[in-house]
Amino acid sequence: MTYDITAIRAQFPALKAGSAHFDGPGGTQTPLPVIEAISDALANPLANRGHLTAGERNAEALVQSARQAMADLLGADPAGIVFGRSATALIYDFSRTLAKTWSPGDEVVVSRLDHDSNIRPWVQAAEAAGATVRWADFDPATGELTPDDISAQLGDRTRLVAVTAASNLIGTRPDIPEISRRVHAAGALLHVDGVHYAAHAHVDIRRLGADFFVCSPYKFLGPHLGVLAAGPGLLETLTPDKLLPSTNAVPERFEFGTLPYEFLAGTRAAVDFLATLDPGAEGSRRERLASSFAALEEHEATLRGRIDEGLAALDPLTIHSRAVDRTPTVLLTIDGRDTTDAYRYLAGRGVDAPSGSFYAVEASRRLGLGDTGGLRIGLAPYTSTEDVDRLLEALSDFLRTPAPRG
């Protein structure tokens, strides 16, 4: 495996502005092939999908190629790829649809580790159906959410478990395959939030055992939309609210209105770009993605080690990302200082590392950080050693500045 960070960075026009980006967990920068794919889609004839006119054929081709690209990325069936406005919107749509099958006394399990988009839609849907919500907790001292934590909430009436594959706040990666085994043994469905996970790991939803898996292309170099993957057979059993004349075919029955064809072109291009991160990779796109993500994980692990070592030398920091298996994401707080001030200081030095709870409000509260959260440092495919050194130097300088009075 090879990883040419210089060649990769050359593909990102936004990096010319000079900032060192550690804000990838909130959305990555965009490479030229994705920008060009979006532009090309809009520059050519487009119409509602069909097979007669050039515009119809172009739209149809963009949809089908994007479904196949996402299927290759996730190890899914293209007939089970659903596109939506965002991961949050898709989860709301599916929570309402699934809740039609719930009755009073049924139970839904959510986790305090999750982004609120994989909590609140399920809580609200359960409340509307008269179902009971059960909460799986994580250990704030270690950041770990274990299969036992999930098992403790399972029962004879559990209908669905919603859990993240990777915490967007502290990076924890729960053991999803084992959680899946226990959830399915209880006769329930498993909904996995893969928004943060898919940006850092080679996804195989069959190995994970996810019945539903959601992600967002803009977290892995693509445009702003959401994707849900599920088995076509499972989707056939679900009946969403939809317009009368709209198709009942799967997966289209879950896609409301005209799809953003240009963003589907960008999504396909993002997957193709990810498959080139290891330039020596060969084989199918799925095989090249596996090799490229292995190279990416090695690159990010090296940089994460450099960050961890550098932060360990700085006082008075508290690191909240402590799980054994986690993404290259670090949440920290500074004793006696507001991390929003650190965020502003770093931004003034051209280092983008935001502060907040990033919609993982339950996790932030469980960590004792209230709704404020902390400073989050996240890596992306274009992060370099020089970026890391700039971050550590700027953070060290901030810690030497006097704290504001009052």
Disulfide bonds with the S-S distance in Angstrom:
none
